[in-house]
Amino acid sequence: MHLKIKQPSTVHTDIVGAVGFNVWGELFSAADDHNIHKWNAIGEPEGKVCGLDSYYTDLHWYPVSSKKAQGGGTDVFAVSCTDGTFKIMSRTGRLEKSVDAHRGACISLRWSFDGTALATTGEDGQLKVWSRNGMLRTTVAQCDTPIYSVVWGADSDHLCYCTGSNIVICSIQSSSQQTAWKAHDGVVLKVDWSPINHMLVSGGEDCRYKVWDNFGRLLYQSSPLEYSVTAVSWCPSGDLFAAGSFDSLQLCDRMGWAYSKSHLKTGSLMAVCWTPDGTQIAAAGGNGSVVFGQVVDVAMEDGRVRVNLEDDHKILVQDILSETTDELDFRDKVIKICLGYDHLIVATATQCHIYSTSNWSTPHIFDLKDIVTLVLQCERHFLIMDNAMGIQLYTYEGRQICNPKMTGLRTELLNQQMISLSTDTVAVLDQGAAQGGGSLVRFFDAAQGRPVGEPMTHSLEIKAISLSQTGSINNRQLVFIDQNRDLYVMLVVKRSIAKLASMVDSARWHDITGMLAAIVDQKLTVWYYPNEVYVDKELLNKTKYVKVETDFGKAAEISLFTGSKCIIRRSDGVPVTVATSPYPLMLYEMVAREQWDKATRLCRFIKDPTMWASLAAMAMDAKDLNTAEYAFAAIDEVDKLRFVLKVKQIPTEEGRNAELALYRHRPEEAEGILIQAGLIYRAIKMNIKMFNWERAMDLAQQYNQHVETVLMYRKRYLDASRSESEMNPRFKELFEQVGPLNEGEIRQRIQDEKIQESQRPGAKRYI
């Protein structure tokens, strides 16, 4: 990935101090020649917008999420000037408002994300917040040194600014709630705060740029550059940022390492900004030039096909197996590409192209209403998101399936870590929406777009979510990583949550099986059958494979998990292909076809305890007790083996299903199976085994049978626990009513029940 630089002819005669893209892709540049010029989307000058008797220091457009929302007083931008004023101007260059804001120069300004407030900073060391109409609301900070840069947080309640060598995050509601730290050895010249990943990037006179989290913890610092870092800016998607210095512009990953460095002839870059679609960048040069950069050489692969964005209108496709190459040309600029599940999705500025990897000549095409900000795929359909229509699901033939709606959805603050798609479910993360600052995950039906159940609430902020890709909706699982880097897994339908691991940097489901891979404590960990977390965590640990000899460093990310390989991008940006065992794939295929004998022979051939444990878990889930017996015996799980042998002795299928439901920690389901089948004694005995005496007696009295049986077992329990007398009033009264118990008659009654059960129609021992 790199920037394709275009440096058009200079139209300004002095330093360009600020640049800014609007929602239409037009660039406005303000310079010390007192003029503001407009440039079109391909980097060509379109003439002078206006001229004012002021020197400009910053420019920022009013935040509008989409072209559809443009208008009604929102088609404006604000500029700060060295005379201490800021000016609100229309797109045509008409001056709407001029406000005296600071003593000395007004250095920096930013609109809040909701558009209700404007923050300004000045040489007087003051940080002020103004209303949309230019009325002063509050003075947030008063510093001893000038404040060179300010940026809003995603909640439009917090501000981040730099003064001297420090960076400060504060709330506009309370001056006491602030975080401050020394960021650079010299003066901090620029800071930017991503609303998507909540990370900060700063540049200073110490010739470094640094990446921070929102608690002030250093995540990355660059090696010293030749000159001061004068401009930094996050891409709208939060995946990239740009850092500008004297005659150079670097494109960097969100973790700090550089994709490319472009050498320019611009002097110091005074400002850097991105287009709303995140595909193009513009920089303001100290020699009066304006530079445009297009993000190209974006590569993707799915194991068989590799695609590369060669130019903003051309994609190169390489089939790795057949060693063939195809070129795809497009009329409009390519905005997003996504490859997976034997299809390539290409979203341009006006159209969406759907290619099958087996046929590159005849794509399905449909028109788009706005710029696409995200594309996700699953086996049956894909998702696109824009700021006008929100989330939309389409088939691979280009037919729209649904358009899920959610109150308060801000698509401009969502990225691929916050939305997940499966064949039947869409999950959307709503950060900070829960009470106490936690997160909500909302679920939607992929067929009709309707909400599925109540949102899932987590007490901490969730960083990333992912839905499993195989199985039915009853087995659909969601994994999420919270701010403590804990990994949780949850059944979407039953909402049962279990913790899988700690110190997790990234997690990803396998594309065609139920395996889950994660970077745990900087090592690759693969759970062959994570469903077992709801049943037996001890057995789950035996289904886990850890690649001990690997160490990927901090903040590594799994970018692909397919077949028997993982592609992991290390913290320094190097992609590493890691081989995983091919045998779990074969095991999943055999289990899907119910070829249990073949699966058993495979495990005997491999002699791997991890495979035996996975087979045992799968067999118990599929109720294949013979296979489970072999597997438990192979891994020396004696207690589980004896349980399986006992279940096989039960004569009725309902009785066996109830015991297996009990094994999966579902006593209510087990009791329901027995009662529905008329096996009242077995339901009573099950509750007695769990020492659930009240429920056992409820069933005995409700069906008017085996009251004496419950009392007999209760008496045995009291004798074994050496209790002097019955303390439960209900049982004390029943003991008095029934009188002395005849254990011989009770045992005979139990024996009759067992004989009667074995003689039921269809009753037979498990074979």
Secondary structure as the mmCIF struct_conf table of DSSP 4:
data_model
#
loop_
_struct_conf.conf_type_id
_struct_conf.id
_struct_conf.beg_label_comp_id
_struct_conf.beg_label_asym_id
_struct_conf.beg_label_seq_id
_struct_conf.end_label_comp_id
_struct_conf.end_label_asym_id
_struct_conf.end_label_seq_id
STRN STRN1 HIS A 2 LYS A 6
BEND BEND1 THR A 13 ASP A 14
STRN STRN2 VAL A 16 PHE A 21
TURN_TY1_P TURN_TY1_P1 VAL A 23 TRP A 24
BEND BEND2 GLY A 25 GLY A 25
STRN STRN3 LEU A 27 ALA A 31
TURN_TY1_P TURN_TY1_P2 ASP A 32 ASP A 33
BEND BEND3 HIS A 34 HIS A 34
STRN STRN4 ASN A 35 TRP A 39
TURN_TY1_P TURN_TY1_P3 ALA A 41 ILE A 42
BEND BEND4 GLY A 43 GLY A 43
STRN STRN5 PRO A 45 GLY A 51
BEND BEND5 ASP A 53 SER A 54
STRN STRN6 TYR A 56 TRP A 61
HELX_LH_PP_P HELX_LH_PP_P1 TYR A 62 PRO A 63
BEND BEND6 SER A 65 SER A 65
BEND BEND7 LYS A 67 LYS A 67
TURN_TY1_P TURN_TY1_P4 LYS A 68 ALA A 69
BEND BEND8 GLY A 72 GLY A 73
BEND BEND9 ASP A 75 ASP A 75
STRN STRN7 VAL A 76 CYS A 81
TURN_TY1_P TURN_TY1_P5 THR A 82 ASP A 83
BEND BEND10 GLY A 84 GLY A 84
STRN STRN8 THR A 85 SER A 90
TURN_TY1_P TURN_TY1_P6 ARG A 91 THR A 92
BEND BEND11 GLY A 93 GLY A 93
STRN STRN9 LEU A 95 ASP A 100
BEND BEND12 ARG A 103 GLY A 104
STRN STRN10 CYS A 106 TRP A 111
TURN_TY1_P TURN_TY1_P7 PHE A 113 ASP A 114
BEND BEND13 GLY A 115 THR A 116
STRN STRN11 ALA A 117 GLY A 122
TURN_TY1_P TURN_TY1_P8 GLU A 123 ASP A 124
BEND BEND14 GLY A 125 GLY A 125
STRN STRN12 GLN A 126 SER A 131
TURN_TY1_P TURN_TY1_P9 ARG A 132 ASN A 133
BEND BEND15 GLY A 134 GLY A 134
STRN STRN13 LEU A 136 GLN A 142
BEND BEND16 ASP A 144 THR A 145
STRN STRN14 ILE A 147 TRP A 152
TURN_TY1_P TURN_TY1_P10 ALA A 154 ASP A 155
BEND BEND17 SER A 156 ASP A 157
STRN STRN15 HIS A 158 THR A 163
TURN_TY1_P TURN_TY1_P11 GLY A 164 SER A 165
STRN STRN16 ASN A 166 SER A 171
BEND BEND18 ILE A 172 GLN A 173
TURN_TY1_P TURN_TY1_P12 SER A 175 SER A 176
STRN STRN17 GLN A 178 LYS A 182
BEND BEND19 ASP A 185 GLY A 186
STRN STRN18 VAL A 188 TRP A 193
TURN_TY1_P TURN_TY1_P13 PRO A 195 ASN A 197
STRN STRN19 LEU A 200 GLY A 204
TURN_TY1_P TURN_TY1_P14 GLU A 205 ASP A 206
BEND BEND20 CYS A 207 CYS A 207
STRN STRN20 TYR A 209 TRP A 212
TURN_TY1_P TURN_TY1_P15 ASN A 214 PHE A 215
BEND BEND21 GLY A 216 GLY A 216
STRN STRN21 LEU A 218 GLN A 221
HELX_LH_PP_P HELX_LH_PP_P2 SER A 222 PRO A 224
BEND BEND22 GLU A 226 TYR A 227
STRN STRN22 ALA A 231 TRP A 234
TURN_TY1_P TURN_TY1_P16 PRO A 236 SER A 237
BEND BEND23 GLY A 238 ASP A 239
STRN STRN23 LEU A 240 ASP A 253
TURN_TY1_P TURN_TY1_P17 ARG A 254 MET A 255
BEND BEND24 GLY A 256 GLY A 256
STRN STRN24 ALA A 258 TRP A 274
TURN_TY1_P TURN_TY1_P18 PRO A 276 ASP A 277
BEND BEND25 GLY A 278 THR A 279
STRN STRN25 GLN A 280 GLY A 285
TURN_TY1_P TURN_TY1_P19 GLY A 286 ASN A 287
BEND BEND26 GLY A 288 GLY A 288
STRN STRN26 VAL A 290 VAL A 296
STRN STRN27 VAL A 298 GLU A 301
BEND BEND27 GLY A 303 ARG A 304
STRN STRN28 VAL A 305 ASP A 311
TURN_TY1_P TURN_TY1_P20 ASP A 312 HIS A 313
STRN STRN29 LYS A 314 ASP A 319
TURN_TY1_P TURN_TY1_P21 ILE A 320 GLU A 323
STRN STRN30 THR A 324 ASP A 329
BEND BEND28 ARG A 331 ASP A 332
STRN STRN31 VAL A 334 GLY A 340
TURN_TY1_P TURN_TY1_P22 TYR A 341 ASP A 342
STRN STRN32 HIS A 343 THR A 348
BEND BEND29 ALA A 349 THR A 350
STRN STRN33 GLN A 351 SER A 356
TURN_TY1_P TURN_TY1_P23 THR A 357 SER A 358
STRN STRN34 ASN A 359 ASP A 367
BEND BEND30 LYS A 369 ASP A 370
STRN STRN35 VAL A 372 GLN A 377
BEND BEND31 GLU A 379 ARG A 380
STRN STRN36 HIS A 381 ASP A 386
TURN_TY1_P TURN_TY1_P24 ASN A 387 MET A 389
STRN STRN37 GLY A 390 THR A 395
TURN_TY1_P TURN_TY1_P25 TYR A 396 GLU A 397
BEND BEND32 GLY A 398 GLY A 398
STRN STRN38 GLN A 400 CYS A 402
TURN_TY1_P TURN_TY1_P26 THR A 407 GLY A 408
HELX_RH_3T_P HELX_RH_3T_P1 THR A 411 LEU A 413
TURN_TY1_P TURN_TY1_P27 GLN A 416 MET A 418
STRN STRN39 ILE A 419 LEU A 421
BEND BEND33 THR A 423 ASP A 424
STRN STRN40 THR A 425 ASP A 430
TURN_TY1_P TURN_TY1_P28 GLN A 431 GLY A 432
BEND BEND34 ALA A 434 ALA A 434
HELX_RH_3T_P HELX_RH_3T_P2 GLN A 435 GLY A 437
STRN STRN41 SER A 439 ASP A 445
TURN_TY1_P TURN_TY1_P29 ALA A 446 GLN A 448
STRN STRN42 PRO A 451 PRO A 451
BEND BEND35 GLY A 453 GLU A 454
HELX_LH_PP_P HELX_LH_PP_P3 PRO A 455 PRO A 455
STRN STRN43 MET A 456 HIS A 458
BEND BEND36 SER A 459 LEU A 460
STRN STRN44 ILE A 462 LEU A 467
BEND BEND37 THR A 470 GLY A 471
HELX_RH_3T_P HELX_RH_3T_P3 ILE A 473 ASN A 475
STRN STRN45 GLN A 477 ASP A 482
TURN_TY1_P TURN_TY1_P30 GLN A 483 ASN A 484
STRN STRN46 LEU A 487 LEU A 491
TURN_TY1_P TURN_TY1_P31 VAL A 492 LYS A 494
STRN STRN47 ILE A 497 ALA A 501
BEND BEND38 SER A 502 MET A 503
STRN STRN48 VAL A 504 TRP A 509
BEND BEND39 ASP A 511 GLY A 514
STRN STRN49 LEU A 516 VAL A 520
TURN_TY1_P TURN_TY1_P32 ASP A 521 GLN A 522
STRN STRN50 LYS A 523 TRP A 527
BEND BEND40 TYR A 528 TYR A 528
HELX_RH_3T_P HELX_RH_3T_P4 PRO A 530 TYR A 534
TURN_TY1_P TURN_TY1_P33 VAL A 535 VAL A 535
HELX_RH_AL_P HELX_RH_AL_P1 LYS A 537 LYS A 542
TURN_TY1_P TURN_TY1_P34 THR A 543 THR A 543
STRN STRN51 LYS A 544 LYS A 547
TURN_TY1_P TURN_TY1_P35 VAL A 548 GLU A 549
TURN_TY1_P TURN_TY1_P36 LYS A 554 ALA A 555
STRN STRN52 GLU A 557 THR A 562
TURN_TY1_P TURN_TY1_P37 GLY A 563 SER A 564
STRN STRN53 LYS A 565 ARG A 569
TURN_TY1_P TURN_TY1_P38 SER A 571 ASP A 572
BEND BEND41 GLY A 573 GLY A 573
STRN STRN54 PRO A 575 ALA A 579
BEND BEND42 PRO A 582 PRO A 582
HELX_RH_AL_P HELX_RH_AL_P2 TYR A 583 ALA A 592
TURN_TY1_P TURN_TY1_P39 ARG A 593 GLU A 594
HELX_RH_AL_P HELX_RH_AL_P3 TRP A 596 ILE A 606
HELX_RH_AL_P HELX_RH_AL_P4 PRO A 609 ALA A 622
TURN_TY1_P TURN_TY1_P40 LYS A 623 LYS A 623
HELX_RH_AL_P HELX_RH_AL_P5 LEU A 625 ALA A 634
TURN_TY1_P TURN_TY1_P41 ILE A 635 ASP A 636
HELX_RH_AL_P HELX_RH_AL_P6 VAL A 638 LYS A 648
TURN_TY1_P TURN_TY1_P42 GLN A 649 GLN A 649
BEND BEND43 PRO A 651 THR A 652
HELX_RH_AL_P HELX_RH_AL_P7 GLU A 653 TYR A 663
TURN_TY1_P TURN_TY1_P43 ARG A 664 HIS A 665
HELX_RH_AL_P HELX_RH_AL_P8 PRO A 667 GLN A 676
TURN_TY1_P TURN_TY1_P44 ALA A 677 GLY A 678
HELX_RH_AL_P HELX_RH_AL_P9 ILE A 680 LYS A 689
TURN_TY1_P TURN_TY1_P45 MET A 690 PHE A 691
HELX_RH_AL_P HELX_RH_AL_P10 TRP A 693 GLN A 702
TURN_TY1_P TURN_TY1_P46 TYR A 703 ASN A 704
HELX_RH_AL_P HELX_RH_AL_P11 VAL A 707 ALA A 720
TURN_TY1_P TURN_TY1_P47 SER A 721 ARG A 722
BEND BEND44 GLU A 724 SER A 725
HELX_RH_AL_P HELX_RH_AL_P12 PRO A 729 VAL A 738
BEND BEND45 PRO A 740 PRO A 740
HELX_RH_AL_P HELX_RH_AL_P13 GLU A 743 SER A 758
TURN_TY1_P TURN_TY1_P48 GLN A 759 GLN A 759
BEND BEND46 ARG A 760 ARG A 760
TURN_TY1_P TURN_TY1_P49 PRO A 761 GLY A 762
#
